[in-house]
Amino acid sequence: MAATTNRRAEIHFTKAGGNPKVEVLVPKNMNAKEIAKLNDLLVSKVLPGITGHPCYSGADMVIREKLGDVISFDVDAGTVIG
């Protein structure tokens, strides 16, 4: 079995309110092969489900690198979690 490095991208999206919106969070230092795999997933599965066709036109898209430090905040309680 191949070892996993836990390098994960997250794809967030919404179809509500006009143009569909897609935000992709990627791990640091993605290489060309990893970017190609992500693109294949986006055009074969994600975008057709959001826009009805396998291309980026018609969707607002942001791709950004995950940052290393995260602060979680409970909005209702007004407190930092953890």
C-alpha positions as CSV (number, residue, x, y, z in Angstrom):
1,M,0.0,0.0,0.0
2,A,1.3,3.5,-0.9
3,A,2.1,5.8,2.0
4,T,-0.1,8.9,2.2
5,T,1.3,12.3,3.1
6,N,-2.1,13.8,4.1
7,R,-1.7,16.5,1.4
8,R,-5.3,17.5,0.7
9,A,-7.0,20.1,-1.3
10,E,-10.4,21.4,-0.3
11,I,-13.0,22.4,-2.8
12,H,-15.8,24.7,-1.5
13,F,-18.6,25.8,-3.8
14,T,-22.1,27.4,-4.0
15,K,-24.6,27.7,-6.8
16,A,-26.7,30.3,-4.9
17,G,-26.9,33.9,-5.9
18,G,-26.0,34.4,-9.5
19,N,-22.7,33.0,-10.9
20,P,-21.6,29.7,-9.2
21,K,-18.6,30.3,-6.9
22,V,-15.8,27.8,-6.4
23,E,-12.9,28.2,-3.8
24,V,-10.1,25.7,-3.9
25,L,-7.6,25.5,-1.0
26,V,-4.4,23.7,-1.9
27,P,-1.5,22.5,0.2
28,K,1.9,24.3,-0.1
29,N,4.3,23.5,-2.9
30,M,1.9,21.6,-5.2
31,N,3.8,20.3,-8.2
32,A,2.6,20.2,-11.9
33,K,1.4,16.6,-11.6
34,E,-0.7,17.4,-8.5
35,I,-2.1,20.5,-10.2
36,A,-3.0,18.4,-13.3
37,K,-4.8,15.9,-11.1
38,L,-6.8,18.7,-9.4
39,N,-7.7,20.2,-12.7
40,D,-8.9,16.8,-14.0
41,L,-11.2,16.4,-11.0
42,L,-12.5,20.0,-11.4
43,V,-13.4,19.6,-15.1
44,S,-14.7,16.0,-14.9
45,K,-16.7,16.1,-11.7
46,V,-17.0,19.4,-9.9
47,L,-17.7,22.0,-12.6
48,P,-20.2,19.9,-14.5
49,G,-22.2,19.5,-11.3
50,I,-22.1,23.3,-10.6
51,T,-22.2,24.9,-14.1
52,G,-23.6,22.1,-16.2
53,H,-20.5,22.0,-18.4
54,P,-16.9,20.9,-17.9
55,C,-15.1,24.2,-18.2
56,Y,-14.3,27.2,-16.0
57,S,-16.5,29.7,-17.8
58,G,-19.5,30.9,-15.9
59,A,-18.0,30.2,-12.5
60,D,-16.2,32.7,-10.2
61,M,-13.1,30.8,-9.0
62,V,-10.5,31.4,-6.4
63,I,-7.5,29.0,-5.9
64,R,-5.3,29.8,-2.9
65,E,-2.7,28.1,-0.8
66,K,-3.6,26.9,2.7
67,L,-1.8,28.8,5.4
68,G,0.0,26.9,8.2
69,D,-1.6,28.5,11.2
70,V,-5.4,28.4,11.8
71,I,-7.5,30.0,14.6
72,S,-11.0,28.7,15.0
73,F,-13.6,31.1,16.3
74,D,-17.0,30.3,17.7
75,V,-19.1,33.1,16.3
76,D,-22.1,32.6,18.6
77,A,-20.0,32.5,21.8
78,G,-17.5,35.1,20.6
79,T,-14.5,32.9,21.7
80,V,-11.5,31.3,20.2
81,I,-11.8,27.5,20.0
82,G,-8.8,25.4,21.2
